[in-house]
Amino acid sequence: MSNLSGFVKRLRDIMRNDAGINGDAQRIEQIAWMLFLKVYDAKEQDWAFDDERYVSILPEVCRWANWAHDNKSGSAMTGDKLLGFVNNTLFPVLKGKDVKDASGKTIVEGIRVTAQTPIKKAIVQTVFADANQYMKDGVLLRQVLNVIDDLDFSDYKESHAFGEIYETILKELQSAGSAGEFYTPRAVTDFMTQMIRPQIGEQMADFACGTGGFLISWLKELQKQVKSTADAKKYGDSIYGIEKKQFPYMLCITNLLLHGLDVPQVFHDNTLLRDVLDYTEDDQVDVILMNPPYGGSEKAEVKNHFPDDLASSETADLFMSVIMYRLRPGGRAAVILPDGFLFGTDNAKMAIKEKLLSEFNLHTVIRMPHSVFAPYTSITTNILFFDRTHPTTETWFYRLDMPEGYKNFSKTKPMKLEHFAPTVEWWDNREEITIDGFDKAKKYTVEELKARSYNIDLCGYPHEEEEILPPKELIQQYQEKRASLNADIDRILAQITDILGIDITEEGDE
């Protein structure tokens, strides 16, 4: 077994000397495509062992053993020759382009993918469609490849151990600038999955799956129930994912291959580019686990794929509509949403919340502490648990406070699954809790929620210490607070004017 400890550090130390690598995000992306090819090579060996007729989609010259493997004989490509091969042969071929000689003759054909190409082969071209090769030093590239090549995925223990190491690579995304948006802390995905209680035979979906955190948490929880080959088949077919951006898609596919999924049902696509009214029963799933992108921007025409009343400019709102259209009757969902969704009173948010409460059973809202997603963002988030069994009659709100001894979560002190222990204990024995005059857990009827004009910003965080934030995040936080206050003021004014029978709009126009 190779020395797995310090794997990421060794790669970082080598790549730090390469002039082509600019920052953590590029370093991780560089590691990602090489890891994918190493893991895919191990999978192909398994597939060929199980099926002697198996034919790789990769040309021989592009298979790992023929360009990346170093047999220590001194014949392995390095320096300019290696760099030239990767830049001028490997990448064009994996992107589907033919490589030609000076006379225009094709010397290596680009891989071809059609509608009939099996998923486990087609993913190669999809993964490399927008991948980048940043390194400029072929000697350093050889050193990186040797560290990765030393991994032995035929050894079950080592393969399993590397699955844990891969998680550390994904965690680093949180500190790699905007790449943090693709990673949800594993404590959060594991908690949500456990509370949703997976069952063999169910299909779970994440329509913005990022690096695959929810998919992996689902598989880990479901694995405990696999007792037969029939169960194993259902287990392998139990997930469905979509990811818009190429880099997290690559990380997700590699993650699933590492976890033993030979045919990952994950697609490189944009969920929001399909008309929600076109979804049929065949598009619906039993369970949805998601952390939809929020604060993001989409092209204006994306709104055209939604009914007018649900056509929000906020991506999280749009995903909520998709979720409601794609959840099967009787199905269950757990979704992470920012505070802005709870108190928002613009027309689209109001319509979405009205649809949620009237057509679904929003039974629980868990208020999460700030900095769960630090350092990527300090925006406070919530987990909404609902099912499609009956309209909402009552909703429980529960505030998960910061663990004792913590002021903030951070890279060195991240949120852990054990921090959800108070929530889990409360979950099955629900009671209202008030601390220092502030509600920590409370049940509201749907009539009470409607009377609040669907402002469901309840059981929030009192007496929070002021945190020093970067200017951009500070502005965003104050904008959210202002929006929340405005929503409360508008609601109270509406109630007063309704009682008095005054039409403020008409009076203001006179």
Secondary structure, 3 states (H helix, E strand, C coil): CCCCCCHHHHHHHHHCCCCCCCCHHHHHHHHHHHHHHHHHHHHHHHHHHHCCCCCCCCCHHHCHHHHCCCCCCCCCCCHHHHHHHHHHHHHHHHCCCCEECCCCCEEECCCCCCCCCCHHHHHHHHHHCCCCCCCCCHHHHHHHHHHHHCCCCCCHHHHHHHHHHHHHHHHHHHHCHHHHHHCCCHHHHHHHHHHHCCCCCCCEEECCCCCCHHHHHHHHHHHCCCCCHHHHHHHHCCEEEEECCHHHHHHHHHHHHHCCCCCCCEEECCHHHCCHHHCCHHHCEEEEEECCCCCCCCCHHHHHHCCHHHCCCCHHHHHHHHHHHHEEEEEEEEEEEEHHHHHCCCHHHHHHHHHHHHHCEEEEEEECCCCCCCCCCCCCEEEEEEECCCCCCEEEEEECCCCCCCCCCCCCCCCCHHHHHHHHHHHCCCCCEEECCEEEEEEEEHHHHHHCCCCCCCCCCCCCCCCCCCHHHHHHHHHHHHHHHHHHHHHHHHHHHHHHCCCHHHHHHC
